[in-house]
């Protein structure tokens, strides 16, 4: 019977363990309240430093405090330290974070959103997470004053450099009003007042980053040969640039002669694609970059109207290239790469590689180099919220630059005026000028000596601050303004490229409907009409769910993004030709067949890019009903620093500054939860009791084992003797 009793006891113990585990889960759920609606600050690195946020591997825990002024005495008081602090958005600043950090009592920060709830509309008067001198380390200018604009009037007057500091604690943005209210209520119920007592409301924030020190260290660790447990610690910041040539480029002419653009023959129209702030997936900028992107896209459509059916370039001009560059917030990654590829004769493609791989064995584009560039026109921050005038910044201004200025002023009298500074503000064109200093440059912005955008590279550069609402229609000031800029650009480019004025109606060139649709997509929601028009019938938002109710992040990230892909596809719809018209799509099989037939035209050539898109009027609320094959000269080129190219990285001097070296840390998971934290004395008592029980259980278990024969009836017959074997052995 001894064995039977022991088995019974084991069974009972197993049941008790299971019950205890389930009970502990219920206890855990009653103690902790998880919150998932947040955006976390994360870590980035370059060749010499690390910036951003991280937590301990198991998370940072602190008693919750609330600050709505510059008074930080509650955090300086160490009675209940360490602390997680909710900071009112109105007082959030770099100086406040530094002061909190210096107390030694800070474990993390929570920043509530301002779109709804208790902190709705409560934003700072001005804040930019970038520096007062953006991209000064990769500036064209060597003099510090020229990099910044001037010592007393830096370009970005609201700059606080939050982005470029290494914070030793997590910072979470929580837009969900229910979550922020719960956190505040927990603080208010348990922690507020002059004499709070245990238990207190506490929070755990987890955002542990794998990367550390700098990109060189992280890259070396990530590429270390280890076949057993390969591990990445960081990834290079990378995406794609987008280019569109007004005219097709074929390295072989119709009579089989080699073709390559002449020197100073290609006009370049340039805009940046990326926004930036410290929070993951919140990188959407209204003034920068959305107004520049929208104006460029509007100008592309208007230029087709302005040129008309029959036109030709004037002598000396052979093409116009529209170029959207990515990653400009990080030492001009996109434009730096474009210049590198031009100097390497591999822009927009590596022709030799394409021919070798059979991509373009029939026809291919010639490489474009810096000497081919005739003039650069760059579109910067263009919102008219703070300035009714647009300013014209120039470098190496020649007669053609002056002609463009005259065309713009003629199209919109009173809108444009020259900058009073004789240097360029932070601009992608600087990457080109660093390698070819004589390129004429004209940059359009909404500021003269300092940014008028008080929220440059911050979460507050949004549609609400810029007085835009899609439902208000096409007559909004910002919509009318950007449409006018797009039409003015088309008029100026027509005169610059052809030598003649356009005969198109001015009202036709100012496409307010297009501008309103584009602003809606880029700054309010990606679930919008224009993105559906430019979508693939087998991709987002039709076959990939759920649909995003917020704009796509405009951060460069570590790979191709929806923001880049949809911008390219909008450009394809606006500039491409749907030569065969729309085709009905009654089923998935028909859709797939149409797409394959369209894509097949890309084989063996890279002069044109054929893509099957939904197009205008080919969708409803339930799905796609038709689509067309667009023939375009739109394409993608790499937007990744040359520093990470295989033939460069192995011998690269990471501190040289020749190329950008930005990487993003890998992380496993991020989480947040709140709970009531008992006093340290209670925790110590619980620990002591646990240790005591453990110490008592060891000799007790030993004693039970030794006395088991007595405790479990040792005189009983053995188990084997209790049964009769019916089979003769």
Order of alpha helices (4+ residues) and beta strands (2+ residues): alpha-beta-beta-beta-beta-beta-alpha-beta-alpha-beta-alpha-beta-alpha-beta-alpha-beta-beta-beta-alpha-beta-alpha-alpha-beta-beta-alpha-beta-alpha-beta-alpha-alpha-alpha-alpha-alpha-beta-alpha-beta-beta-beta-alpha-beta-beta-alpha-alpha
